[in-house]
Amino acid sequence: MLVTDSAFFTIIQDTWAATLGLQVDRGDSKEFSETGAFSVSVRITGAWDGEVRLLCPDPLARLVAGAIFQLKADKVGRDEIVDALSELTHIVGGNLKPLLPQPVTLSLPALDNPSTRTQTTPEWQVASHLTLETDGHTFVATLLGSSPGGQIPENSTDACINLTS
């Protein structure tokens, strides 16, 4: 099966629309800065190993948490932000599961540490990296992974990844 940029984008669009009532469009990567952004990840393990990551700037993270917890964005704290972004990332991961070789399971969401990404997952490659926009804010969603045995087919890292061995 294939997880294309388009399929990944559609899952994110549908998740944000259903959960937050927000429209998601493609964004410009030149406008995004990781400084002060929250990064949450969900690991995928089993017949296919990988991770879904959501990188979200503070103002958007506050908007998301406010929408989920029905609070004003300026009233949400770090815990609500992490919980809200974790929930969205987990929903995206759950919607990806049927497209992956089975069986696979999802971890609980966790705050991602960008400084240790390459040290903890050197065998993973980028399957899809999307810069997106919603409500005037830019954010990034990434799908990383490897096929069983730690390899992704060489020609699959740009537009799509072939997830079958």
Secondary structure, DSSP 8 states (H G I E B T S, - for coil): -EEEHHHHHHHHHHHHHHHH----EE--GGG---TT-EEEEEEEEESSEEEEEEEE-HHHHHHHHHHHHT--GGG--HHHHHHHHHHHHHHHHHHHGGGS-SSEEE---EE--GGGHHHH-TT-EEEEEEEEEETTEEEEEEEEEE-TTS---GGGSSSEEE---
